[in-house]
């Protein structure tokens, strides 16, 4: 799997408007899980949930941290596995 594959699977490369809906449990192009990560990123990086969801660069940075914490695996995005 690759970032490009996951981005397409999760948000149709940012074309799915629901990816930017702040009320959903996952958000942004990479569909970061709010319940798991919002407080963590606010405390560790100072990123608000709005930044994670609405700013693509911040969303990719958050996804990188999730990927690293998952042992540099795509496990958190296993639903997108080919």
SVG drawing of the C-alpha trace seen along z (x, -y; Angstrom):
<svg xmlns="http://www.w3.org/2000/svg" viewBox="-21 -24 29 31">
<polyline fill="none" stroke="black" stroke-width="0.4" points="0.0,0.0 1.1,-3.6 0.0,-7.1 -1.5,-7.6 -3.5,-4.4 -4.9,-5.3 -5.6,-8.9 -7.7,-7.6 -9.5,-5.0 -10.3,-7.3 -11.3,-10.5 -11.0,-10.0 -7.9,-12.2 -9.7,-15.0 -12.6,-15.1 -15.1,-13.6 -16.6,-16.6 -17.5,-14.5 -13.8,-14.1 -13.9,-17.8 -17.0,-17.5 -15.9,-18.4 -18.8,-16.5 -17.8,-13.1 -15.8,-10.7 -12.9,-10.6 -11.6,-13.6 -9.4,-14.9 -8.0,-13.3 -6.5,-10.5 -9.5,-10.1 -7.7,-10.5 -9.9,-9.1 -11.0,-11.9 -11.6,-9.8 -8.2,-8.3 -6.1,-11.2 -7.7,-14.6 -6.5,-15.1 -3.1,-13.5 -2.4,-15.9 -3.7,-18.9 -1.4,-18.1 1.7,-17.0 1.6,-19.3 -0.9,-22.0 -3.1,-21.0 -6.8,-21.6 -9.3,-19.1 -10.3,-21.8 -6.7,-22.0 -6.3,-18.3 -9.5,-18.0 -9.4,-21.1 -5.7,-21.6 -4.4,-18.9 -0.8,-19.4 -1.6,-19.1 -3.7,-16.0 -0.8,-14.4 1.5,-15.3 -1.0,-13.7 -1.2,-10.6 2.6,-10.3 2.6,-10.4 -0.1,-7.7 1.9,-5.6 5.0,-5.9 3.2,-5.0 1.8,-2.0 5.3,-0.7 5.6,-2.3 2.7,-0.2 -0.6,-1.0 -2.4,1.0 -4.7,-1.9 -5.9,-2.0 -6.4,1.8 -9.9,1.2 -8.1,-0.2 -5.9,2.8 -6.0,4.1"/>
</svg>
